[in-house]
Amino acid sequence: MDRFGQLVTKLAANPNPDYGCVPEQRSLDKRIEAGLIILDKPAGLTSHEVARRVKAMLQNFQVDKVGHGGTLDPNATGVLPLTLNQATRIQDVLLRARKEYVGAMHIHGDVDEDTIRTTLEGFQGQIWQMPPSRSAIKREMRARTIDFIEILNITARDVLFRVGCEAGTYIRTLAVDVGAALGCGGHLTKLRRTRSGSFSEEQGLTTMDNLEDATREWRETGSDELLLRIIRPVEAAFASFRPIVVVDAAVHAICRGATVQARDIAQLDPEIESREEVGIFTLKGEVVARGASLAAANDILQAKKGHMVRTRKVYMDPGLYPEIR
């Protein structure tokens, strides 16, 4: 169970059952209105093409927008979060989430294993990359952080590796740069994204076939069971955020950008540090916004009044919870 789930289980029943909803209890219509599909992207399609095909599959459900949380090139496979309709509001969280990949690199010359390992280790930490010519962004050197590089196997000139990195890191460019550092050249032959932020392939991914089967079952039998398994609440994208849970009376004001006050807080993660980015949630577990804590958890708990969290971006509609004076 994630940090937020652990906190919610400790809270008393919500005293205001007339508004809001526990995310996992949302109906199919509500999930379509703002939900996530964590897809196992197939090879041969761009991320935009995948999003377009998913939108076509869901044409009977009033899906107007399908976004994706981080581009994968056509030959790459793996974790691709897709956002439906209003869930596109959380694109900022998905796009900047850290990523992990497994890649296969072919080296163009004979290099001993110790040199390969030492060279790859040298690419951990901050590196500089030039975006490839086919990318949509401006081509200029950019700093990116490589969290780790782990060699899984070396067979002759082929290297299988796992890498964790900052969003916006080009793994194909990384392979070319490693080849240049080895002095013989190299290129990436296969790439699979294994993690994107809170989502990993170990948690189970949806395939295009899974989605097609689920929509067919709904059309033929009226059962939404499979679709409810596939379309996740948007809150799943915030599992890595340390949570602050606020009382119902505070939600309306926070939805309008108000700072979270000491009196607004019902519970919080005890490991929150000052200036840390946090998730702001209702008593039912709905995401309201993300913000920056203005004090550490202990100081927040002891405070009787004052500003505790500066709201940075709101995700919940202001009208969902009433204004309580």
N, C-alpha and C positions, 0 to 999 in steps of 0.2 A: 504494500500500500504506500502511496506517495505521501509527502509531508502534509498536504492539504487533507487528504483522506483521513489521516490519523487524527487531525484536529477536529474534523467534522464529527467523527464518532464520539467525541467527548462532549459535544454540545447538546443542550436540552432541545426538546422538540420546539420547532418554530411556533411562536405564539400567534402568528398572523398567517394562517393557511390560505387566505383568500387571494394572495398574489405571490408570484414567484413559483418556481418549480425545481425540485431536485433534478439536476441535469440528466441522470440516468433514467428518470421517469418521464422524460419528454416524449410526446407522441411523434409518429413519423412526420406529420406535417410540420411540427416545430423543429425537428432535426433537418428537414429539407430547407426550412427557412434560414437556419444557421447551423450547419454541421460540417463535419470533416470526413473524408474518405482517405485512408492511408493505403495507398496503392503500391503494388509491386510493379514498377514500370517495366514494360517489355522492351526488348531491343528493337530497333527499327523505326521508332516513333520519337518525335521531339516531345518535350513536355507540353508544349502548346497543343500539339495534335492529340495527345492523351486527354487533356482537359476538354478539347472540343468533342472528342468521341464520348467521353463520360456525360457531357451535357446532352448529347443526342440520345444516349441511353435513358436519360432521365427526363425526356421531353414530356412525359405524361404527368410530371410532378411539379410543373411550374418552376423549373430551375432556369433562372435568367442569367446567372453568372457562375462560372466555375474558374477559380484561380488555382495556381500551384505554388507550393512553398519551396522554391529553389530549383533552378533549371538543371536538367540532366541532358546531355547531348544524345543524339539518336542511338548510338551504339552502346550507351550505358544502361544499366538496369538498377532496380532496387527501390529504396524507400522514397516515395514521392507523395507528400501530403497534398490533398486537394481540398479546396474550400468551396462551400456551396452558398450562394446568395449572400446574406449578410455576414457570413463567416469570413468573407474576403476582408473584413475590417481587421482581422488578426494577421494579415499578410506580413506585417512588420515583424511580428514575433517569429513566424515561420522562416522568413527569408534570412534573418540575422542569426538564427540558431546555429550552433556548431554542428559540424557534420563528421561522419566517419565513413571510410571507404575501404574496400579491398580491391587492389589493382594488380595487374600482371604487366611487367615491364620487360621488354626485350632489349638487351645490351648489344651494341653493334660490334663489339670486339671481345677478346678474351681477357678477363680481369679476374684476379684471384678473389676468393670469398671475403677475406679479411678487408681488402680494399673496398669492396662493395659495401660491407657493413659499416665501415668507418665513414665512408662518403655519405651514406644515407643518414647516419647519426648526425652528421654536420648540418643537415637540413632541418633539424628540430629547432624550435624557437622562431624568431622573426626571420622571414625571408622576403625577398623582393621578386615580384613577378610582372611580366609584361602580358596583358591580356592577349589572347590569340586574335588574329585578324578578323575571324568570323564572329567575334563577340559583339554584343550590342552596345557595350560601354566604350568610353573614350580610351584609346590605346596610350596609356602612360604607365610608368612603373608604379606599382602599388605594394605597400607592405602588408604581409599576411603572416599569421602565426600558425605554425605547425605544432600541435600539442604533443604528438608522438608519432614515430614511425617504427613499426615492428616488422621485421622480416619473417615471413612464414615459411618460405622455402626458396632455395636456390638450386636450379638445375641447369648446368652449363651456362648459357647466356640469358636464361629466363629467371626473373625474380618475382616471386609472389609476396606482396607486402600489405600491411594494414596501416592506415593513416587516419589520425584525428586532427581536425583543423578548423580554423576560423571560416565562417561563411564567405563565399566569394573566392575561395582558393581554387585554382585550376590544376587538377591532378594530372591532366595530360601535359600541361606546361611543366609541372614538377618533374615528370619523368624525363622530359627533354633536357631540363636543367641538370638533373642528376647525371644523365648521359654525357653532357658537356663537361661536368666536373670530373667524370671518370676518364675523360680524354678520348673517348671512342664514339660517343653518341649513344642515344637510346630513345625508345618511344614506348608508349603505353599500348598494350594489345587488348586488354580487357579492363572493365571498370564496373564495380557494383557499389552503390551506396548502401551501407548497412545501418546507418543511423542518421536521423535528422532531428536535432533537438530532443524532445521527449519520446520520439518514436524510433523503434528499432525493429529489425526483421525478426528478432527473437520473440517479440510480442505478437507476431502474426500479421501478415499483410493480406490485403484484398487484391485479387487479380481482376482483369477485365472480364474474364469468364465468370468469376464469382458474381460480379455485379450484374452481368447479363442474366445469369440464372435467377438471381434475386428479383430482378424486375419482371422476368417471365413468370415466376411464381406468384407475384402480386397481381399481374394481369389475369392469370388463369384461375387462381383460387381466392384472391383477395387477401391472402396472408402477407403481413408485413414483417414476419419474424426474421427472415434473412436480411432484409433491408435495415432493420433496427440493429442487427449485429454489425453491419458494414458501416453505417453512417453514425459517426461518433459525435458526442457533444463537443462544442468548441473548447470547453474547459480542459480537455485532454492535452491541449497544446501548452497549458500553463503548469504542468506537473513539476517542472524543474524550478519554478518560482517559489521562494519562501512566502507563505501566505499570511495575510492579515485579514481576519474575519470581522466584519462590521455589523452593527445592529441594523434592523430594518429602517429605523427612523433616520438613519444617515444616508441610505442608498440614493434617494432622490437628489440630494445636494451634491453627492460625489459624482453622480451621472452628469451633472452640470459643471463639473470641473472643480468643485470645492475641495479644499485640503481636508484630510482625515484628522479629526480632533481626538484627543485622548478619550473623551467620553463616548466616542463612536465605536471604540474597539471592544469586541466581545472576546476575542482570542487571537493569538499570534504565534508564529514559530519562535521558540526561545533562542534560536541561533541567529536571528536577524541582527545585522550590524548596521551602524550608522552609514547613511548614504548608499545603502544597498538597494538594488531594484527589487521590488516585491510585487506580488499579485494581491489585489484587493477583491475579496469575495463576500457574498451574502452568507447568512446563516444556513441557507439551503445548499450552498456550494456553487452558486452561479458566479461567474467572473463579472466584476463590475468595471475594473480598470487595472492599470499597472501604475506604479508610482515609485518614488524614491523615499526611503525611510529617513527621517530627520534625526533619529536617535537610535541607539541600540535597544534590543528587546527589553533588557532589564530596566532601562531608563523609561521606556514607554510604559511598562507595567506599573511603575511607581508614580508616574505622572497623574495628576488630578485634572489638569487642563492643559491647553496649548496645542499647537500644530505638531502632528506626529508623522504624517506622510504627505508629501507633495504629489498630487495627482498629475501624471504625465500624459496618459492617453486613456480615454474612456471607450469601453466596448459595449456597454449595456445601454439600451434605449432609456431615455429619461422617464418615459411614461409607464414603465413596467412596475415600479414601486411608487406609491402615492407620496405626496409631500405631507410629512407629519410635523406639526408644529408643537 
